[in-house]
Structure formats: structure tokens, C-alpha cells
């Protein structure tokens, strides 16, 4: 069960680039969660996936330095954090989340860039041991991506208005 959770139902077994597949599936599922229950549902689902993901990854690797590439539950959690500004914006505007597709694309791309390049605090978290390091680097990458999404939205709205 823990391996199934850590690989997000086997998505992490897809090749090449299991992290990108995990993020892409996370993006789609995050949109569905938003459609089903709005920002609050996405926020709570992110907390749930993060907690369950930490538990499953911890059961699989303990305090190992290893971060198995097939474990993508962390990418799903981080991608959902990156989606928060889009979800909140859609909820506040009473808009269909798909109408905010530039934000969805930005959330996906920014998250992947931070997850792959691991700048600053993302790299620090990645160097930590066990489930904390495996999960935290993607959560931090998600927060950084969310900031990029929010900044992008502000800039676009300033130009459009």
C-alpha cells in the first residue's frame, strides 16, 4: 500500500521523466479537485496528500538519503501548492478554472523548473534525509512556483487593465 501511494498509483513508474508525469497527472487531478470543491477542497486535499505522502514515503525509505525517482506523491503535493493561486483566483472571480489556463500552464512550468533546478531552499530541502527531504523540496518548489504564478497574474492584469 505504501509503495502504491508513494508512486501515486503507479504513475511514478512511467518513463521517461517520472517526476514530470507525476506533475502532469497532479495538474489534471488538481483541476478536478478544484472543480469538485473549489479552493478549499484543493487546499485540504493538498494537506491530506502531503501527510499521507510523508507517511508512505517514510515507510518506504526511513531515514535513507535515497529519493527514488518513482516516488511522485511529492510532485503531486508540490504541483497542487503551485495551483493554489489559480484555484483561489478562479474561486474569487467565480470563474471556470480552465479559463485561467495561462495560470495553469505557468504553475506547471514554474513548478517543474524549481523541482529540476532546485535553487536555494529547494536544494537545501532536497539534501535532507528521509521523507522530510523527499517531500519538502517539492512543497517548497510548489510555494516558489505559486509566487511566480501570483506575480505573473498581477503583471498580466496590470497590462490588460
C-alpha positions as CSV (number, residue, x, y, z in Angstrom):
1,X,0.0,0.0,0.0
2,X,2.8,2.5,0.9
3,X,4.5,1.9,-2.4
4,X,1.3,2.4,-4.3
5,X,0.8,5.7,-2.5
6,X,4.4,6.8,-3.0
7,X,4.2,6.1,-6.7
8,X,0.8,7.7,-6.9
9,X,-1.0,4.6,-8.1
10,X,1.9,3.7,-10.4
11,X,2.3,7.0,-12.2
12,X,5.9,7.2,-11.0
13,X,6.6,4.0,-13.0
14,X,6.1,5.9,-16.3
15,X,9.2,6.7,-18.2
16,X,10.9,8.8,-19.2
17,X,10.8,11.6,-16.6
18,X,8.5,10.1,-13.9
19,X,8.6,13.4,-12.0
20,X,7.1,15.2,-15.0
21,X,4.4,12.6,-15.3
22,X,3.6,12.9,-11.6
23,X,3.3,16.7,-12.0
24,X,1.2,16.4,-15.1
25,X,-1.2,13.9,-13.5
26,X,-1.2,16.1,-10.4
27,X,-2.1,19.1,-12.5
28,X,-5.1,17.3,-14.0
29,X,-6.3,15.9,-10.7
30,X,-5.8,19.2,-9.0
31,X,-8.1,20.8,-11.6
32,X,-10.7,18.1,-10.9
33,X,-10.4,18.6,-7.2
34,X,-11.0,22.4,-7.7
35,X,-14.0,21.7,-9.9
36,X,-15.5,19.4,-7.3
37,X,-15.0,21.7,-4.3
38,X,-13.2,24.9,-5.1
39,X,-10.1,26.3,-3.5
40,X,-11.0,24.9,0.0
41,X,-11.1,21.4,-1.4
42,X,-7.8,21.8,-3.2
43,X,-6.2,23.3,-0.1
44,X,-7.4,20.4,2.1
45,X,-6.6,17.8,-0.4
46,X,-3.0,19.2,-0.6
47,X,-2.7,18.9,3.2
48,X,-4.0,15.3,3.0
49,X,-1.8,14.2,0.2
50,X,1.2,15.8,1.8
51,X,0.5,14.0,5.1
52,X,-0.3,10.6,3.6
53,X,2.7,11.0,1.2
54,X,5.1,11.7,4.0
55,X,3.8,8.6,5.9
56,X,4.1,6.4,2.8
57,X,7.5,7.6,1.8
58,X,8.7,7.3,5.4
59,X,7.5,3.7,5.5
60,X,9.4,3.0,2.2
61,X,12.7,4.8,2.8
62,X,13.0,5.6,6.5
63,X,16.0,7.9,7.0
64,X,17.7,6.9,3.8
65,X,19.4,9.5,1.6
66,X,17.8,7.9,-1.4
67,X,15.0,9.7,-3.3
68,X,13.6,7.0,-5.6
69,X,12.6,8.6,-8.9
70,X,9.4,6.5,-9.0
71,X,8.1,8.2,-5.8
72,X,6.0,11.0,-7.3
73,X,3.5,11.7,-4.5
74,X,5.8,14.6,-3.6
75,X,5.4,16.1,-7.1
76,X,1.6,15.8,-6.8
77,X,1.6,17.7,-3.5
78,X,4.0,20.4,-4.8
79,X,2.1,20.8,-8.0
80,X,-1.1,21.3,-6.0
81,X,0.6,24.1,-3.9
82,X,1.7,25.7,-7.2
83,X,-2.0,25.6,-8.3
84,X,-3.3,27.4,-5.2
85,X,-3.2,31.0,-6.7
86,X,-5.0,29.8,-9.8
87,X,-7.6,28.0,-7.8
88,X,-8.1,30.9,-5.4
89,X,-8.3,33.3,-8.3
90,X,-10.9,31.2,-10.1
91,X,-12.9,30.9,-6.8
92,X,-12.8,34.6,-6.0
93,X,-13.7,35.6,-9.6
94,X,-16.5,32.9,-9.9
95,X,-14.7,31.7,-13.0
96,X,-14.1,28.3,-14.5
97,X,-10.6,27.3,-13.6
98,X,-9.9,26.3,-17.2
99,X,-10.5,29.9,-18.2
100,X,-7.3,30.7,-16.3
101,X,-5.3,28.4,-18.5
102,X,-2.2,30.7,-18.6
103,X,-2.0,30.4,-14.8
104,X,-2.3,26.6,-15.1
105,X,0.5,26.4,-17.7
106,X,2.6,28.8,-15.6
107,X,2.0,26.7,-12.4
108,X,3.1,23.5,-14.2
109,X,6.2,25.0,-15.9
110,X,7.4,27.0,-12.9
111,X,7.0,24.0,-10.6
112,X,9.0,21.8,-12.9
113,X,11.7,24.4,-13.2
114,X,12.1,24.8,-9.5
115,X,11.8,21.0,-9.0
116,X,14.5,20.2,-11.5
117,X,17.0,23.1,-10.9
118,X,16.5,23.0,-7.1
119,X,17.6,26.6,-6.3
120,X,18.2,27.8,-2.8
121,X,15.8,26.4,-0.2
122,X,14.6,23.7,-2.7
123,X,18.2,22.4,-2.9
124,X,18.6,22.6,0.9
125,X,15.4,20.5,1.5
126,X,16.5,18.0,-1.2
127,X,19.7,17.4,0.7
128,X,17.8,16.4,3.9
129,X,17.3,12.7,4.7
130,X,14.2,10.6,4.6
131,X,10.7,11.5,3.9
132,X,11.2,15.1,5.1
133,X,13.7,15.8,2.3
134,X,11.8,13.9,-0.3
135,X,8.5,15.8,0.4
136,X,9.9,19.2,1.5
137,X,11.8,20.0,-1.6
138,X,8.7,19.7,-3.8
139,X,6.5,21.6,-1.3
140,X,9.0,24.4,-1.3
141,X,9.2,24.3,-5.1
142,X,5.4,24.5,-5.1
143,X,5.5,27.6,-2.9
144,X,8.1,29.3,-5.1
145,X,6.1,28.3,-8.2
146,X,2.9,29.7,-6.6
147,X,4.7,33.0,-6.0
148,X,5.7,33.1,-9.7
149,X,2.0,32.3,-10.7
150,X,0.8,35.1,-8.5
151,X,3.4,37.6,-9.8
152,X,2.5,36.6,-13.4
153,X,-1.2,37.1,-12.7
154,X,-0.5,40.6,-11.2
155,X,1.7,41.6,-14.2
156,X,-0.8,40.3,-16.8
157,X,-3.7,42.1,-15.1
158,X,-1.8,45.3,-14.9
159,X,-1.0,45.1,-18.6
160,X,-4.6,44.0,-19.6
161,X,-6.3,46.6,-17.4
